[in-house]
C-alpha cells in the first residue's frame, strides 16, 4: 500500500510540475509576443520611418513582406521595451525568463 501511495504522490507531483512548466511556457510566449508587437509598432510608427524607408527603398522589401515577417525597430532607449512591457503588467521575472531583461 505504501508503494502505491508513493506512486500516486509522485504522479501528482509530476502533474503539478508539468502544469507549472506549461504555465511558464505560456507566460514566456505571451511576453515574447508582446515584445514583438512593441517592436513592430515602433517600426510602423514615425520613429521607425528611416528604418522602414531603408527596408523598402534600399533593400527592396515590400510592405507585405515586412508585415509577414513581423519586422520591427528597436527604439534608441535600452529600457523602452522593459518599460512598455512592465506597464502591460509583465513582471521582472517574466522579462528575465523571456530574455528581454537581465
C-alpha positions as a Markdown table, in Angstrom:
| # | Residue | x | y | z |
|---|---|---|---|---|
| 1 | Unk | 0.0 | 0.0 | 0.0 |
| 2 | Unk | 2.8 | 2.4 | 0.8 |
| 3 | Unk | 4.4 | 1.8 | -2.6 |
| 4 | Unk | 1.1 | 2.5 | -4.3 |
| 5 | Unk | 0.5 | 5.7 | -2.3 |
| 6 | Unk | 4.1 | 6.8 | -3.1 |
| 7 | Unk | 3.5 | 6.2 | -6.8 |
| 8 | Unk | 0.3 | 8.3 | -6.6 |
| 9 | Unk | 2.1 | 11.1 | -4.8 |
| 10 | Unk | 4.8 | 11.0 | -7.4 |
| 11 | Unk | 2.3 | 11.1 | -10.1 |
| 12 | Unk | 0.5 | 14.1 | -8.5 |
| 13 | Unk | 3.9 | 15.8 | -8.1 |
| 14 | Unk | 4.7 | 15.2 | -11.7 |
| 15 | Unk | 1.4 | 16.5 | -12.8 |
| 16 | Unk | 1.9 | 19.7 | -10.8 |
| 17 | Unk | 5.4 | 20.1 | -12.3 |
| 18 | Unk | 4.0 | 19.7 | -15.8 |
| 19 | Unk | 1.3 | 22.2 | -15.2 |
| 20 | Unk | 3.8 | 24.7 | -13.8 |
| 21 | Unk | 6.1 | 24.2 | -16.7 |
| 22 | Unk | 3.3 | 24.7 | -19.2 |
| 23 | Unk | 2.2 | 27.9 | -17.3 |
| 24 | Unk | 5.8 | 29.2 | -17.5 |
| 25 | Unk | 5.9 | 28.4 | -21.3 |
| 26 | Unk | 2.7 | 30.3 | -21.9 |
| 27 | Unk | 3.9 | 33.3 | -19.9 |
| 28 | Unk | 7.2 | 33.4 | -21.9 |
| 29 | Unk | 5.3 | 33.1 | -25.2 |
| 30 | Unk | 2.9 | 35.9 | -24.1 |
| 31 | Unk | 5.9 | 38.1 | -23.1 |
| 32 | Unk | 7.7 | 37.5 | -26.3 |
| 33 | Unk | 4.6 | 38.2 | -28.3 |
| 34 | Unk | 4.1 | 41.5 | -26.5 |
| 35 | Unk | 7.7 | 42.4 | -27.1 |
| 36 | Unk | 7.4 | 41.6 | -30.8 |
| 37 | Unk | 4.3 | 43.7 | -31.1 |
| 38 | Unk | 6.1 | 46.6 | -29.4 |
| 39 | Unk | 9.0 | 46.5 | -31.9 |
| 40 | Unk | 6.6 | 46.0 | -34.8 |
| 41 | Unk | 4.6 | 49.0 | -33.8 |
| 42 | Unk | 7.8 | 51.1 | -33.4 |
| 43 | Unk | 8.8 | 50.1 | -37.0 |
| 44 | Unk | 5.4 | 51.3 | -38.4 |
| 45 | Unk | 5.3 | 54.5 | -36.3 |
| 46 | Unk | 7.1 | 57.7 | -37.1 |
| 47 | Unk | 10.1 | 56.7 | -35.0 |
| 48 | Unk | 10.7 | 53.8 | -37.4 |
| 49 | Unk | 10.3 | 55.8 | -40.6 |
| 50 | Unk | 14.0 | 55.9 | -41.5 |
| 51 | Unk | 14.4 | 52.2 | -40.9 |
| 52 | Unk | 11.2 | 51.5 | -42.8 |
| 53 | Unk | 12.3 | 53.7 | -45.7 |
| 54 | Unk | 15.7 | 51.8 | -45.8 |
| 55 | Unk | 14.0 | 48.4 | -45.8 |
| 56 | Unk | 11.6 | 49.4 | -48.7 |
| 57 | Unk | 13.8 | 51.7 | -50.8 |
| 58 | Unk | 17.3 | 50.3 | -50.3 |
| 59 | Unk | 16.6 | 46.6 | -49.6 |
| 60 | Unk | 13.6 | 46.3 | -51.9 |
| 61 | Unk | 11.3 | 44.7 | -49.4 |
| 62 | Unk | 7.6 | 45.2 | -49.8 |
| 63 | Unk | 5.3 | 46.2 | -47.1 |
| 64 | Unk | 3.6 | 42.8 | -47.4 |
| 65 | Unk | 6.9 | 41.1 | -46.8 |
| 66 | Unk | 7.8 | 43.3 | -43.9 |
| 67 | Unk | 4.5 | 42.6 | -42.2 |
| 68 | Unk | 4.6 | 38.9 | -43.0 |
| 69 | Unk | 8.0 | 38.6 | -41.2 |
| 70 | Unk | 6.9 | 41.0 | -38.5 |
| 71 | Unk | 9.9 | 43.2 | -38.9 |
| 72 | Unk | 10.4 | 45.6 | -36.0 |
| 73 | Unk | 12.5 | 48.5 | -34.9 |
| 74 | Unk | 14.2 | 49.0 | -31.5 |
| 75 | Unk | 14.0 | 52.5 | -30.2 |
| 76 | Unk | 17.3 | 54.0 | -29.1 |
| 77 | Unk | 16.5 | 53.6 | -25.4 |
| 78 | Unk | 17.7 | 50.4 | -23.8 |
| 79 | Unk | 14.9 | 50.3 | -21.4 |
| 80 | Unk | 11.9 | 51.2 | -23.7 |
| 81 | Unk | 10.8 | 47.6 | -24.2 |
| 82 | Unk | 11.1 | 46.8 | -20.5 |
| 83 | Unk | 9.2 | 49.9 | -19.5 |
| 84 | Unk | 6.5 | 49.2 | -22.1 |
| 85 | Unk | 6.1 | 45.6 | -21.1 |
| 86 | Unk | 6.1 | 46.4 | -17.4 |
| 87 | Unk | 3.3 | 48.9 | -18.0 |
| 88 | Unk | 1.4 | 46.0 | -19.6 |
| 89 | Unk | 1.8 | 44.0 | -16.3 |
| 90 | Unk | 4.8 | 41.9 | -17.2 |
| 91 | Unk | 6.7 | 41.0 | -14.0 |
| 92 | Unk | 10.5 | 41.3 | -13.8 |
| 93 | Unk | 10.9 | 37.5 | -13.6 |
| 94 | Unk | 8.8 | 37.1 | -16.8 |
| 95 | Unk | 11.0 | 39.6 | -18.6 |
| 96 | Unk | 14.1 | 37.8 | -17.4 |
| 97 | Unk | 12.7 | 34.4 | -18.3 |
| 98 | Unk | 11.9 | 35.6 | -21.8 |
| 99 | Unk | 15.4 | 37.0 | -22.2 |
| 100 | Unk | 14.2 | 40.6 | -22.5 |
| 101 | Unk | 16.0 | 41.9 | -19.4 |
| 102 | Unk | 19.0 | 40.9 | -17.4 |
